[in-house]
Amino acid sequence: MKKILIGKIVSDKMQKTVVVQIDRKVRHPLYQKLLKKTKKLKADTNGLNLVYGQVVKIEETRPLSKDKYFKVIEILQDAAPEKISEDTLKKEEKVEEVKVVETVETKSEVVKEKKTRVKKEAKK
């Protein structure tokens, strides 16, 4: 039996590899309090276009590198659009550039920027 785990992508900066955070709750043996345990595992992208914040299902495989012994099987939930970084937006094939819609400035510093996706025009 291969281990199958569900977790959230916390890093997609590597090529063909993502870091998936696995959360679980464990009861303390003496005090019976629920404790939150987390583990970060590296997983192969398996040719999928993955971004930060997506919830994915990963499966155990043979060792693919020193740290990587899981692969992503499927995407269970997409990332929230407001948490997608500018670098991740540029990685996607359909996005040409990131357009800053509105900025709030205080003492010549940009405090907050609202970003939107700008899609490429379809070639005819």
N, C-alpha and C positions, 0 to 999 in steps of 0.2 A: 504494500500500500504506500502510495506517495502522499506526503503531507500536502494539503490544500489549505491556504490561509487567505484571509481577506484583510486588506490594509489600504492606507492612503499614501499617494505619492508625495514625498517631501522634497525630492530633488530630481531634476531631469537634465542636469548640466553635462552628463557624460554621453558619449556616443553609444548607442545600442544598449544602454544600461540605465535603470532608474533605481532610486532608493525608496523602499516601501516601508512605512512605519506600521507595525502591528501592535494594536492595543488589546490588552486583556485585563480582566479583573480577577484577583486572587484573594481568598479569605486568609487572614493571618491565623496561623495554627493555634496560638494561645489566646489572643485578644478578640478574634472573630471579626475584626474590622476589615472591610473591603479595601484592598490596595490596588492602585492602577499600575500595571507593569507595561512598559513599552519596549519594543525591540525594532531595530532598523536592519533591514535585509536588502542586499543588492539583488536585483532581478534583471534578466535579459528581456528586452522589449519585444522580441519575437516578431519584428517587422511592423509593429503597431505604432501609430502616431500618438504618443502619450504626453500629457502635460501635467504640470504641478496641480495638486488638489484633487485629481481623479481618484475614485475608489476602484481598486482592481482586485482580481482574484489571481493568486500566484500558486504555482505548483512546483514541488521539489523535482530536481533533475540531477544528472551527473554533474560533477564540478566543471564549470565552464571557465573559471579562472580561480585565482587564490581565494577571493571572497564571494564569488558569484556562483550560487548553486540552486537558484530558483529561476523560473521563467513566468512571464505574464500570460495567463490564459485568456482572460476577457476583461473588458471594462464594465464595471457594474454601475457606476454613477459618474457623470461628467462634473468637471470643476465649476465652481461658481464664477461667473464672468468678471466680477469685481476683484477677484483675487489672482487673476492671470497677470503675470508680469510682462513688461515690454519685450524682454528677450524671448519669452515663450510665444508672444504674438508674432514676432518676426520669423520664428521657426516654421510656422504653419505655411503651407503652400499657397493658400488663397489670400494671404495678407501681404500687401505690398509695403505699407508703412503704418506707423501709429500716429494718429492725428490728435493733437491736444485741443480739446474743445473749449475748456474754460480753465483759467488759472486764478488763484487768489494770491495776491502779493502783499507782503508786509515788510516794510523797510528794505526794499530792493531784494527780497528773498522770495522765491516761489515756495509757498507753503503747501498748497494742495493743487493737484492737477487731475482733471477728469479726462480719461483716455477712452477712445472708441476705436473699433476696428474699421479699417478702410479696405474693402475688398477690391481685388483686381477686376478689371473689366473683361468680360468673356470675349475671346477672339472669334471673329466670324469668318 
